[in-house]
Amino acid sequence: MKIYPVLCFILIIGLASCSRSSGSGGDIEEKYRTGTEGIVLRFLPELPPSSVFNTYPLTVMVDYRNAGAYTVGNGIIYLSGFDDNYIPFESQGDCSGAGSVCGFSNLEGKSIYNPEGLYSRIAEFKTNRVEVSGIDNIDTFTQRIRASVCYEYQTNAYPVVCIDPTVGKGTVTDKVCSVHPVSLSGGQGAPIAITNVEQEMAAGSGTQAQVIFKITIQNVGDGVPFITQPINNCHTELTFTNANYVHVDEVSFSNNNLNCQPQDVRLSNNKGFTICEGRGSYGTSAFETPLNIQLSYRYRNSISTEVEIVNIN
């Protein structure tokens, strides 16, 4: 007879565990759209090694993963910074491209099923023989190997704002919210982040009203955004005139699209802003609603290391 209290106790503990698991799942869903990274690169240990003998093979392996919340359709990894007369790399395995170029596609980002962005791939580059000639009097020299990734990306933010069509009309109403600036921290799972939204509203005739948002955009990653230059050869052909730009795809709320200027935002000291304006009938009382902000851009970030070439000729 004493077994029943024990079974009841076990049942209660089990239900409590299920409840906690359900709650943590909600936290995961909410948190995967945070962070300030896109594609993250790292060299695998000893690939390349710190030194290599002349006439010996050399392999470089770059681990790359999408630590952001947007799936990359197409991207390219480049190796540069070395004399390819001495180190003629060829990409291997699943890479598309030749030489020191590795193209890839469909690199999944963070999601509710992959909240940490842990799915990684390997870009492999190999030369069968480090060939040093014409410099017999040099015992050693250093070559820098730089891995750069160029890819297309998006930032999506949904700050909750207050739409108050009664502002300036002198009415005394019981409002659920008031117009105020919104600060966003922690990023949106991308190297470009929305960091602040300032808002103004003005009354029009009847139910008409005007809404204005100043949206601050910041490069919070360790690379460079651009929009006009293709990702091909962006490790060498990116210039001052096309670097540090992002494009405003859409700003809207409650099926109301806003007009934003500029649409191509130039970032100075990694910051910029756009002004978005809308006019319409937004009802007769204040309400809260998500402001849908979508930015698109291409992005380049890099890592580097050094390899000492030991001349044994």
Beta strands, then each sheet from edge to edge (+ up, - down):
strand 1: 39-43
strand 2: 51-53
strand 3: 58-66
strand 4: 72-80
strand 5: 90-91
strand 6: 101-107
strand 7: 120-127
strand 8: 140-157
strand 9: 160-163
strand 10: 182-183
strand 11: 192-203
strand 12: 208-219
strand 13: 224-226
strand 14: 245-253
strand 15: 256-257
strand 16: 259-261
strand 17: 264-266
strand 18: 271-281
strand 19: 287-290
strand 20: 292-310
sheet 1: 1+ 3- 7+ 5-
sheet 2: 2+ 20+ 8- 4+ 6-
sheet 3: 2+ 20+ 13-
sheet 4: 2+ 20+ 14- 15+
sheet 5: 2+ 20+ 14- 17+
sheet 6: 9+ 19-
sheet 7: 10+ 11- 12+ 18- 16+
end
